[in-house]
Amino acid sequence: MDNNHNVTELPKLEKSLNELLKQGAPQFLVQAIKAEVQFLLDYFTELQANGKQRVLRNGHLPEWHL
């Protein structure tokens, strides 16, 4: 490399940008969906039937019947 320039050679990345995006996109979607579900649960927390919360995350609380 010519020492008369202010150019720095970048190291070769092990993974391409496309590979990083392919790995990161599903994780981002999972986080976004979890945040949306939590928002909806918080929004409907006051909605109750027989003193029990009506809107629940599936499989997170004991089953109950009306």
Long-range contacts (C-beta under 8 A, 24 or more apart in sequence): none
